[in-house]
Amino acid sequence: MILLCRASLALLLAGTAVGLASPAFADSLVAVSSTAMAITGDIELDDFGIVFENGESLVFDELVGDTFMVGGEQVGASVYSVRTPSDPELNQGNRLCGQGDVTYVAAWGDASDASLTIVAVFDTQDVPDGDDAMCASYTYAYP
């Protein structure tokens, strides 16, 4: 009887710990720019990574910046390093950067339209501080 109670308590505590540690749900974003529609399709994006329409993904290592220069103006953004740099094959054989492993991903809200999110990808060694070093950018909207 005591073992059953201890086992039940252990299961209850394990279930509570799992519930507390469960990750947040990713944002579902709809491709709206021609590059996003042609290359990535719709995406799922959160602080842990990005999943593309065809199921390929990039896993983020860490948040390395919370501001970013866009067109010469500083904006609030999330800049992530990519855990294992790669340039996954996406829709119709297209790739994010075209010729180089993606090392960083930045995401920010469009200043002219709050319903849009811009995602830029980089194949640089150094942490990017602006959109001038990106190899591509993609625009998405919330459904």
DOMARSE-424893 format. One line per 3 residues: number of its first residue (from 1); their letters; for each residue x, y, z of N, C-alpha, C, O. Coordinates in Angstrom, 3 decimals. Atoms other than C-alpha are relative to their C-alpha. Example, Ala and Ser with C-alpha at 12.3 -4.5 7.8 and 13.67 -1.06 7.14 Angstrom:
% DOMARSE-424893
1) AS) 0.890/-1.190/0.000/12.300/-4.500/7.800/0.900/1.200/0.000/1.936/1.181/0.665 | -0.820/-1.190/-0.060/13.670/-1.060/7.140/-0.770/1.090/0.730/-0.261/2.198/0.899 .
END
This chain:
% DOMARSE-424893
1) MIL) 0.826/-1.194/0.000/0.000/0.000/0.000/0.868/1.255/0.000/0.572/2.219/-0.706 | -0.888/-1.154/-0.054/2.829/2.397/0.846/0.670/0.210/-1.356/0.804/1.350/-1.800 | -0.624/-0.130/1.313/4.546/1.660/-2.491/-0.974/0.593/-1.004/-0.590/1.428/-1.822 .
4) LCR) 0.997/-0.540/0.906/1.328/2.371/-4.347/-0.174/1.493/0.232/-0.284/2.255/-0.728 | 0.150/-1.414/-0.313/0.978/5.704/-2.562/1.219/0.780/-0.473/1.076/1.852/-1.061 | -1.221/-0.687/0.446/4.611/6.650/-3.234/0.050/0.066/-1.526/0.432/1.089/-2.093 .
7) ASL) 0.017/0.010/1.460/4.258/5.616/-6.881/-1.015/1.011/-0.526/-0.737/1.728/-1.488 | 1.017/-0.953/0.423/1.054/7.640/-7.205/0.476/1.432/0.201/0.258/2.293/-0.651 | -0.537/-1.326/-0.283/2.719/10.646/-5.589/1.084/0.362/-1.022/1.131/1.495/-1.502 .
10) ALL) -1.062/-0.247/0.977/5.727/10.304/-7.914/-0.593/0.340/-1.363/-0.114/1.249/-2.040 | 0.648/-0.277/1.276/3.440/10.190/-10.960/-0.673/1.369/0.009/-0.610/2.099/-0.980 | 0.658/-1.290/-0.119/1.475/13.195/-9.732/1.023/1.126/-0.093/0.807/2.098/-0.816 .
13) LAG) -1.044/-1.023/0.034/4.652/15.222/-9.136/0.645/0.088/-1.376/0.941/1.186/-1.848 | -0.589/0.000/1.341/6.106/14.182/-12.498/-0.934/0.698/-0.978/-0.485/1.483/-1.814 | 0.970/-0.646/0.877/2.916/15.249/-14.254/-0.054/1.495/0.224/-0.194/2.258/-0.732 .
16) TAV) -0.012/-1.421/-0.309/2.984/18.604/-12.459/1.249/0.648/-0.569/1.169/1.739/-1.133 | -1.249/-0.566/0.520/6.634/19.173/-13.414/-0.053/0.125/-1.514/0.412/1.117/-2.075 | 0.111/-0.064/1.449/5.910/18.367/-17.033/-0.914/1.146/-0.393/-0.619/1.880/-1.337 .
19) GLA) 0.932/-1.076/0.300/2.966/20.749/-17.018/0.634/1.369/0.169/0.360/2.272/-0.621 | -0.650/-1.275/-0.233/5.078/23.567/-15.622/1.092/0.272/-1.016/1.369/1.430/-1.327 | -1.122/-0.181/0.900/7.913/22.982/-18.059/-0.395/-0.034/-1.469/0.472/0.079/-2.336 .
22) SPA) 0.387/0.118/1.405/5.853/22.678/-21.234/0.267/1.305/-0.731/0.020/2.381/-0.186 | -0.361/-1.201/0.742/6.982/25.103/-23.937/-1.224/0.762/-0.488/-2.315/0.205/-0.608 | 1.063/-0.825/0.558/4.896/27.967/-25.259/-0.279/-0.452/-1.428/0.584/-1.028/-2.091 .
25) FAD) 0.356/0.369/1.363/3.057/27.413/-28.507/0.623/0.979/-0.978/0.745/2.169/-0.688 | -0.595/-0.831/1.044/4.662/28.721/-31.676/-1.087/0.843/-0.663/-2.261/0.472/-0.684 | 0.908/-0.823/0.783/3.090/31.535/-33.665/-0.103/-0.585/-1.401/0.911/-0.887/-2.031 .
28) SLV) 0.228/0.417/1.385/1.550/30.375/-36.929/-0.059/1.258/-0.837/-0.867/2.148/-0.573 | -0.060/-1.184/0.853/2.399/32.895/-39.623/-0.224/-0.398/-1.456/0.268/-1.430/-1.914 | 0.343/0.244/1.391/1.086/33.084/-43.184/0.947/0.794/-0.895/1.141/1.993/-0.690 .
31) AVS) -0.902/-0.653/0.942/3.519/33.870/-46.001/-0.771/1.039/-0.813/-1.825/0.737/-1.372 | 0.662/-1.035/0.797/2.624/37.192/-47.677/0.913/0.602/-1.066/0.424/1.038/-2.108 | -0.892/-0.521/1.046/5.730/38.350/-49.557/0.192/-1.072/-1.064/0.009/-2.260/-0.801 .
34) STA) -0.180/0.976/1.082/6.471/36.728/-52.900/1.132/-0.972/0.332/1.059/-2.148/-0.023 | -1.085/0.915/-0.360/9.743/35.325/-51.524/-0.460/-1.013/1.040/-0.104/-2.189/0.958 | 0.499/0.928/-1.023/8.000/33.826/-48.490/-0.938/-1.030/-0.621/-0.856/-2.215/-0.296 .
37) MAI) 0.928/0.943/0.633/5.254/32.287/-50.621/0.752/-1.016/-0.857/0.393/-2.194/-0.873 | -0.723/0.887/0.908/7.754/30.818/-53.090/0.993/-0.915/0.704/1.203/-2.049/0.274 | -1.106/0.747/-0.604/10.466/29.639/-50.703/-0.374/-0.706/1.293/-0.152/-1.911/1.418 .
40) TGD) 0.250/0.601/-1.320/9.281/29.050/-47.126/-1.417/-0.508/0.170/-1.646/-1.475/0.896 | 1.400/0.275/-0.297/5.510/28.905/-47.320/-0.320/0.523/1.388/0.451/1.301/1.951 | 0.385/-0.403/-1.349/3.694/29.419/-44.034/0.990/-0.603/1.000/1.595/-1.640/0.730 .
43) IEL) -0.972/0.462/-0.996/5.816/29.007/-40.884/-0.607/-0.043/1.394/-1.663/0.533/1.657 | 0.235/-0.027/-1.445/5.675/28.292/-37.164/1.274/0.583/0.598/2.369/0.106/0.298 | -1.163/-0.692/-0.549/7.985/30.595/-35.172/-0.178/0.205/1.491/-1.229/0.659/1.944 .
46) DDF) -0.020/-0.305/-1.425/8.866/30.766/-31.490/1.445/0.216/0.433/2.343/0.284/-0.406 | -1.345/-0.256/-0.519/11.883/31.346/-29.232/0.936/-1.192/-0.125/2.117/-1.089/0.208 | -0.812/1.217/0.088/13.124/27.815/-29.916/0.378/-0.356/-1.431/1.304/-1.137/-1.651 .
49) GIV) -0.321/0.315/1.380/13.106/27.715/-33.710/-1.083/0.418/-0.967/-2.059/1.079/-0.612 | 0.931/-0.295/1.078/11.300/28.018/-36.979/-0.241/-1.290/-0.789/0.694/-2.016/-1.126 | 0.374/1.181/0.786/9.418/25.284/-38.836/-0.670/0.511/-1.273/-1.595/1.322/-1.228 .
52) FEN) 0.488/-0.434/1.297/8.745/25.739/-42.528/-1.134/-0.894/-0.480/-1.353/-1.981/0.054 | 1.181/0.697/0.512/5.714/24.618/-44.534/0.269/-1.457/-0.367/-0.602/-2.307/-0.186 | -0.290/1.374/0.421/7.470/21.488/-45.837/0.512/-0.873/1.154/0.877/-2.029/0.936 .
55) GES) -0.415/0.774/-1.162/8.427/20.383/-42.295/1.463/0.172/0.383/1.858/-0.231/1.476 | -1.395/-0.278/-0.347/12.098/21.421/-42.437/0.020/1.060/1.108/-0.949/1.797/1.291 | -0.053/-0.959/-1.100/13.278/23.505/-39.500/1.419/0.464/0.281/2.394/-0.133/-0.174 .
58) LVF) -1.244/-0.477/-0.587/16.027/25.526/-37.873/-0.256/0.128/1.490/-1.252/0.721/1.907 | 0.114/-0.094/-1.455/16.552/25.195/-34.126/0.913/1.128/0.460/2.074/1.204/0.056 | -0.788/-1.112/-0.502/17.717/28.313/-32.310/0.829/-0.440/1.199/0.405/-1.276/1.997 .
61) DEL) -0.879/0.275/-1.134/20.618/28.181/-29.868/-0.297/0.963/1.137/-0.568/0.545/2.263 | 0.294/-0.984/-1.035/20.079/31.431/-28.001/-0.408/1.329/-0.615/-0.121/1.612/-1.779 | 0.345/-1.362/0.378/18.649/34.929/-28.186/1.262/0.836/0.198/1.774/0.925/1.314 .
64) VGD) -1.260/-0.740/-0.077/21.674/37.117/-28.977/-0.192/1.509/-0.128/0.767/2.270/0.004 | 0.273/-1.425/0.097/19.976/40.486/-29.459/-1.476/0.293/0.060/-2.306/-0.527/-0.332 | 1.409/-0.387/-0.064/16.762/42.378/-28.824/-0.281/1.325/-0.708/-1.393/1.849/-0.644 .
67) TFM) 0.184/-1.148/0.876/17.311/45.384/-31.080/0.756/-0.267/-1.299/1.625/-1.137/-1.368 | -0.507/0.293/1.326/18.216/45.602/-34.740/-0.169/1.252/-0.845/-1.159/1.969/-0.695 | 0.097/-1.150/0.903/18.896/48.277/-37.370/-0.697/-0.424/-1.298/-0.251/-1.349/-1.977 .
70) VGG) 0.752/0.275/1.224/16.365/48.254/-40.224/-0.114/1.308/-0.771/-0.751/2.258/-0.315 | 0.046/-1.222/0.798/16.825/50.822/-42.962/0.569/1.201/0.741/0.103/2.325/0.557 | -0.628/-1.088/-0.743/19.024/52.876/-40.643/-0.689/0.387/1.297/-0.219/1.286/1.993 .
73) EQV) 0.714/-0.292/-1.249/16.519/52.901/-37.755/0.016/-1.216/0.914/-0.143/-2.351/0.465 | -0.023/1.094/-0.971/16.752/50.848/-34.581/-1.426/-0.420/0.346/-2.281/0.416/0.636 | 1.314/0.546/-0.328/13.769/48.551/-33.943/0.160/-1.110/1.035/1.233/-1.696/1.179 .
76) GAS) 0.022/1.158/-0.885/12.839/46.012/-31.318/-0.079/-1.245/-0.855/-0.901/-1.323/-1.767 | -0.047/1.213/0.809/13.649/42.587/-32.699/0.521/-1.147/0.850/1.094/-0.931/1.918 | -0.604/1.183/-0.613/14.575/39.062/-31.708/1.034/-0.525/-0.976/0.712/-0.861/-2.115 .
79) VYS) -1.087/0.504/0.834/17.942/37.965/-33.067/0.502/-1.283/0.655/0.931/-1.268/1.808 | -0.357/1.309/-0.520/18.746/34.270/-32.624/1.202/-0.574/-0.735/1.353/-0.387/-1.942 | -1.026/0.805/0.652/21.826/32.190/-33.270/-0.637/-1.354/-0.308/-1.516/-1.818/0.418 .
82) VRT) 0.526/1.302/0.413/21.113/28.913/-35.065/0.902/-1.085/0.591/2.123/-1.038/0.436 | -0.765/1.049/-0.682/22.177/25.812/-33.119/0.931/-0.746/-0.958/2.127/-0.865/-0.692 | -0.789/0.706/1.002/23.359/23.862/-36.182/-0.216/0.700/-1.338/-1.191/0.415/-2.033 .
85) PSD) 0.190/-0.745/1.243/23.857/26.226/-39.133/-0.226/-0.926/-1.195/0.476/-1.921/-1.377 | 0.318/0.754/1.209/22.319/24.901/-42.341/-0.842/0.882/-0.909/-1.282/1.958/-0.505 | 0.848/-0.700/0.957/20.409/26.036/-45.413/-0.962/-1.040/-0.571/-0.750/-1.554/-1.670 .
88) PEL) 0.880/1.112/0.384/17.504/23.577/-45.613/-0.667/0.213/-1.355/-0.954/1.339/-1.764 | 0.731/-0.037/1.262/15.871/22.714/-48.908/-1.477/0.171/0.323/-2.056/-0.613/1.074 | 1.386/-0.316/-0.288/12.403/24.242/-48.876/-0.855/-0.191/-1.248/-0.553/-1.050/-2.076 .
91) NQG) 0.941/0.191/1.104/9.556/24.640/-51.371/0.698/0.025/-1.357/1.510/0.908/-1.631 | -0.485/0.129/1.367/10.419/23.575/-54.927/1.526/0.053/-0.088/2.075/0.567/-1.063 | -1.452/0.074/0.005/14.075/23.028/-54.013/0.710/1.287/0.359/1.938/1.348/0.309 .
94) NRL) -0.601/-1.277/-0.386/14.637/26.624/-52.906/0.642/-0.086/1.383/0.291/-0.945/2.192 | -0.678/-0.076/-1.297/16.889/27.505/-49.974/-0.112/1.405/0.557/-0.293/2.369/-0.187 | 0.152/-1.298/-0.671/16.736/30.316/-47.422/1.008/1.032/-0.481/0.625/2.135/-0.869 .
97) CGQ) -1.054/-0.928/0.411/20.077/31.934/-48.295/0.472/-0.267/-1.416/1.097/0.599/-2.027 | -0.412/0.327/1.351/20.687/30.201/-51.581/1.333/-0.714/-0.066/1.470/-1.710/-0.777 | -1.322/0.606/0.063/24.328/29.377/-50.976/0.733/0.080/1.308/1.925/0.380/1.237 .
100) GDV) -0.781/-0.086/-1.223/25.371/29.345/-47.380/-0.865/-0.381/1.171/-2.075/-0.156/1.177 | 0.745/0.423/-1.183/24.397/27.965/-44.042/-0.495/1.199/0.795/0.245/2.157/1.022 | 0.602/-1.053/-0.810/22.044/30.154/-42.019/0.567/-0.108/1.411/0.458/-1.149/2.059 .
103) TYV) -0.622/-0.039/-1.328/23.838/31.174/-38.817/-0.814/0.809/1.005/-0.740/0.569/2.209 | 0.831/-0.859/-0.853/21.411/33.805/-37.461/-1.337/0.250/-0.675/-1.443/0.259/-1.901 | 1.333/-0.351/0.470/17.716/34.610/-37.772/-0.473/1.178/0.846/-0.343/1.162/2.070 .
106) AAW) 0.560/-1.151/-0.708/16.136/37.955/-36.869/-1.470/0.140/-0.383/-1.852/-0.107/-1.527 | 1.423/-0.212/0.263/12.431/38.703/-36.553/-0.442/1.289/0.682/-0.061/1.559/1.821 | 0.495/-1.249/-0.548/10.681/42.045/-36.034/-1.312/0.358/-0.669/-1.639/-0.145/-1.744 .
109) GDA) 1.264/-0.468/0.550/7.359/43.752/-36.598/0.226/1.102/-1.009/1.104/1.946/-0.828 | -0.093/-1.023/1.035/6.890/45.877/-39.705/-0.509/1.323/0.567/-1.620/1.390/1.092 | 0.360/-1.308/-0.552/6.837/49.563/-38.693/-1.217/0.608/-0.703/-1.963/1.368/-0.085 .
112) SDA) 1.119/-0.593/0.738/4.292/50.447/-41.395/-1.293/-0.803/0.102/-2.362/-0.296/-0.235 | 1.188/0.854/-0.113/1.899/47.542/-40.718/0.212/-0.979/1.150/0.932/-1.968/1.004 | -0.205/0.787/-1.218/1.693/46.049/-37.213/-0.449/-1.448/-0.131/-0.102/-2.270/0.718 .
115) SLT) 0.442/1.384/0.169/0.038/42.878/-38.553/1.050/-0.862/-0.693/0.868/-2.072/-0.826 | -1.019/0.727/0.732/3.208/41.904/-40.421/1.249/-0.238/0.841/1.626/0.584/1.677 | -1.274/0.357/-0.633/6.359/40.167/-39.192/1.013/-0.264/-1.102/0.729/-0.962/-2.076 .
118) IVA) -1.090/0.211/0.949/9.642/40.260/-41.072/0.974/-0.987/0.637/1.306/-0.862/1.816 | -1.015/0.946/-0.448/12.083/37.360/-40.755/1.165/0.109/-0.979/0.997/-0.073/-2.185 | -1.206/-0.093/0.825/15.638/37.862/-42.023/0.950/-1.119/0.398/1.015/-1.513/1.562 .
121) VFD) -0.968/1.068/-0.251/18.290/35.169/-42.358/1.393/0.483/-0.411/1.550/1.288/-1.329 | -1.388/-0.435/0.171/22.069/35.570/-42.233/0.909/-1.211/-0.090/0.650/-2.245/0.526 | -1.012/1.050/0.067/25.054/33.448/-43.160/1.352/0.540/0.478/2.406/0.061/0.060 .
124) TQD) -1.196/-0.674/-0.504/27.556/35.654/-41.305/0.597/-0.710/1.208/-0.095/-1.441/1.916 | -0.669/0.537/-1.193/30.110/34.631/-38.678/-0.362/0.825/1.229/-0.590/0.277/2.307 | 0.281/-0.909/-1.112/29.415/37.691/-36.506/-1.497/0.211/0.162/-2.263/0.107/-0.796 .
127) VPD) 1.403/-0.296/-0.285/26.113/38.496/-34.829/-0.406/1.231/-0.813/0.246/2.271/-0.720 | 0.423/-1.152/0.797/24.222/40.776/-37.231/-0.637/1.069/0.884/-1.345/0.758/1.842 | 0.640/-1.079/-0.744/23.208/44.192/-35.941/-0.941/0.808/-0.880/-1.539/1.787/-0.433 .
130) GDD) 0.893/-0.700/0.906/21.246/45.278/-38.995/-0.318/-0.816/-1.231/0.293/-1.851/-1.495 | 0.468/0.729/1.176/19.478/44.230/-42.153/0.954/0.081/-1.189/0.725/-0.575/-2.205 | -0.928/-0.150/1.127/22.422/45.252/-44.359/0.794/-1.270/-0.293/1.301/-1.428/-1.404 .
133) AMC) -0.788/1.230/0.203/24.123/41.847/-43.890/-0.860/-1.234/-0.289/-0.331/-2.340/-0.407 | 0.864/1.176/0.203/21.086/39.616/-44.495/0.169/-0.573/-1.392/0.489/0.138/-2.346 | -0.026/0.619/1.329/21.059/37.121/-47.311/-1.411/-0.071/-0.579/-1.567/-0.240/-1.789 .
136) ASY) 1.374/-0.012/0.487/17.247/37.185/-47.541/-0.946/0.436/1.125/-0.619/0.321/2.306 | 1.038/-0.301/-0.989/14.095/38.420/-45.813/-1.342/-0.473/-0.541/-1.557/-0.569/-1.749 | 1.305/0.573/0.320/10.560/37.085/-45.741/-1.044/0.706/0.858/-0.785/1.016/2.021 .
139) TYA) 1.057/-0.706/-0.726/7.284/38.751/-44.724/-1.187/-0.922/0.218/-1.618/-1.647/-0.679 | 1.106/0.875/-0.420/4.473/37.008/-42.845/-1.063/0.821/0.725/-0.796/1.921/1.209 | 1.103/-0.627/-0.738/1.112/37.907/-41.318/-0.631/-1.028/0.920/-0.553/-2.232/0.673 .
142) YP) 0.780/0.903/-0.862/-0.920/36.457/-38.479/-1.293/-0.347/-0.722/-1.905/0.516/-1.351 | 1.229/0.403/0.722/-3.860/34.454/-39.837/-1.239/0.703/0.539/-2.343/0.475/0.044 .
END
